[in-house]
Every structure is written in C-alpha cells, then in structure tokens.
Amino acid sequence: MSDKADEQSGLSWSAKPGCFERQLQRQYKNCLLPTELQVVTQTQVDDARLRDNEEATSFRADLIGLASSVVVARKNPETTLLSLFHMLKQLHNLQIRAIQLGGDLTREEADLLLLRDQLENDILEMAPDQITRLHEIRRFHETRQEIRSRFAAQVTRPDSPITADRMIPALLAEDVETIRAFAAVMEGQTEQYIPRSVDKEGVLATKLHMECERSRTALVGIQRAALDLVLRLVAREEDAPGIADKLIALGVGQKRGSADFVPFKVCGS
C-alpha cells in the first residue's frame, strides 16, 4: 500500500487507510473538535496504521481458514447441510468485518464473494429445496446497516476509535455521500429484510421495529447535536467549507426560516 504525504502538515497518510488511521484523518484540523484533538502527529498515524495492518493480517488468516474449511467440506462425503450453512454465516460475518476494518481489502472482499457463490452452489447441490432460504438469507445480509454504510459499520465496532464525544465531528468530516448513506440507514432500518422462514412468529420483525424506532430517535439527537456544533462554529466566526451540504445530507437545515436553518454562507459554503 503506497503512502501519500500531506504537504501542508508533513504527515504521511495511507492511500487507503484502515479504521483507526481514518479516524485520525477525521480529527486532523477538524474545527468541530477541541483544539487538542485537532493535532495529529506522525507517531499517532504510524501507531494507528500498525494496528490496522495487524487487524488486516488477522482478517486474512481467518479468511484463509474459512476457505480451507470449505475445501475440506467439499471433499468430505459426510459434510452436513447444517455445517455448510454455518460456514455461510461465518462468511457473512467476515464480509461485515472487512467493512469495519477499512483499508485495502478489495481482493479479499472479491474472494469472499466467490467463496459465497461456491458455498451456495454446494448447498443447492445437496438440497435443491433450499433455494428460497438461500435467497432470503442473502437478502437479509445485504440489507444490514453495516453493509449499507461503512461509517455505521465502523462506529458500531465494539472497539471503535469513533468514541461518543467524537462521533458527530467525525461524521461531518466525511463526504456528502457517506453522510447521506449513514442518515438513510438510521432513518430507514425497516428496509432490513427478515426471512419468513426464520421468523414465522414475527418475533424478529417486532424486535427490528423497536430497533428502528430507537435508531430514528438517535438520528434526531445526532441532527440536533450536529446543528448545535455548527451554530457554535458560526458564533465563533470560524470557517467550515462544505458544511451546508453535509448538514442537508444529514437531514438538517434544508429550509430558510425553519427552526433548524443555518446561515450557511458564514460556514464557508
């Protein structure tokens, strides 16, 4: 992975940073954060990159391990349908983990897709009547919030570097499309598909509905906090280029005269 130097700061960043290095990029000179958090040193960058690389190495080892298990299972006549579905679940978890890690895992993500197709074909060869279940499982996985928003995936990591007090400044350091995708996930989790074959009593659907309501409430809190941060910026007459479009992508400040309207020109837009 090649590095690129920031001529103004003298810092050397990865071309495709992992989760921890990316958070340092979000913090660097981020006027929505306290001054002390806006300062980033090359030592911090190197340490974050080392951690990201170690996580990527561990991820690749787990991927190789899963691929080896699939090869062994294909050769074993006693392989069960249950074991194939278990490996498919492991694969889906690795796909989410790849998004959470960030960095340059393009090849590994492509390998996961090939391995997924192979597993699904093996399942159908063993049990052709499982085709509907496979379609349901794939749809369920592809509509998970971690799949639809990389920021959501990284902020929900148990060990996420995006702590609660830095979450909104980090979000507003992202580009408009990333912010819009995150807001859409928070607002529309009801789009998460629940397979009827595994939720015959509607228990999961009810749980998801409750989670969706909590998510929407959380989004309102995020919107208000983001607006508050920007208004403080305006009061200090500081500049934050592009903040107008970012607030709109988050669902804040669209209408002049409304309670959440922000004087965007003052914010550098």
Residue pairs with C-beta under 8 A, 6 or more apart in sequence:
1 14
1 15
1 16
1 103
1 104
2 15
3 12
3 13
3 14
3 15
4 12
4 13
4 14
4 15
5 11
5 12
5 13
6 12
6 13
9 28
9 29
9 40
10 42
11 28
11 40
11 42
11 45
12 42
12 45
13 21
13 25
13 45
14 21
14 49
14 52
14 103
15 104
16 102
16 103
16 104
17 25
17 49
17 52
17 102
17 103
18 48
18 49
18 51
18 52
18 53
18 55
18 56
18 101
18 102
18 103
19 52
19 55
19 100
19 101
19 102
19 103
19 154
19 157
19 160
19 161
20 48
20 49
20 51
20 52
20 161
21 45
21 48
21 49
21 52
22 102
22 154
23 48
23 161
23 162
23 166
23 170
24 40
24 44
24 45
24 48
25 173
26 162
26 166
26 169
26 170
26 173
26 174
27 33
27 37
27 38
27 40
27 166
27 169
27 170
27 173
28 38
28 40
29 38
30 37
30 38
30 169
30 170
30 173
31 38
31 233
31 238
31 239
31 240
32 168
32 169
32 172
32 173
32 229
32 230
32 233
32 240
33 166
33 169
37 166
48 161
52 101
52 102
52 103
53 103
55 101
56 101
56 103
56 105
59 94
59 97
59 98
59 101
59 105
59 108
60 108
62 94
63 94
63 108
63 111
63 112
66 87
66 90
66 91
66 94
66 115
67 111
67 115
69 87
70 87
70 115
70 118
70 119
70 122
73 79
73 83
73 84
73 87
73 122
74 122
79 126
81 123
81 126
81 127
81 130
84 119
84 122
84 123
84 126
85 123
87 119
88 116
88 119
88 120
88 123
88 137
91 112
91 115
91 116
91 119
92 141
94 112
95 109
95 112
95 116
95 141
95 147
96 144
96 146
96 147
96 153
98 105
98 108
98 109
98 112
99 146
99 147
99 150
99 153
99 154
100 146
100 153
100 154
100 157
102 150
102 154
120 134
120 138
123 130
123 134
124 130
124 131
124 134
132 197
133 195
133 197
136 193
136 195
136 196
136 197
136 198
137 195
139 193
139 195
140 192
140 193
140 194
140 195
141 147
143 191
143 192
143 193
144 192
145 152
145 153
145 156
145 185
145 189
145 192
146 152
146 153
146 156
147 153
148 181
148 184
148 185
149 178
149 181
149 182
149 184
149 185
150 178
150 181
151 171
151 174
151 178
151 179
151 181
151 182
152 182
152 185
152 186
154 160
154 162
155 162
155 167
155 170
162 170
167 222
168 222
168 225
168 226
168 229
169 229
171 179
171 182
171 222
171 226
171 250
172 179
172 226
172 229
172 230
172 240
172 243
172 246
172 247
172 250
174 182
174 246
176 242
176 245
176 246
176 249
177 249
179 246
179 249
179 250
180 249
180 250
182 250
183 219
183 249
183 250
183 251
186 215
186 216
186 218
186 219
186 222
187 215
187 216
187 219
187 251
189 208
189 211
189 212
189 215
190 208
190 209
190 212
192 208
192 212
194 204
194 205
194 208
198 204
199 205
219 251
222 250
223 250
223 251
223 252
223 260
226 247
226 250
226 252
227 247
227 252
227 253
227 260
227 262
230 240
230 243
230 247
230 262
230 267
231 262
233 240
233 243
233 267
234 262
234 263
234 266
234 267
237 266
239 267
239 268
240 267
240 268
241 268
241 269
242 268
242 269
243 264
243 267
243 268
243 269
244 253
244 262
244 264
244 267
244 269
245 269
247 253
247 262
247 264
248 254
252 260
252 262
253 260
253 261
253 262
253 264
255 261
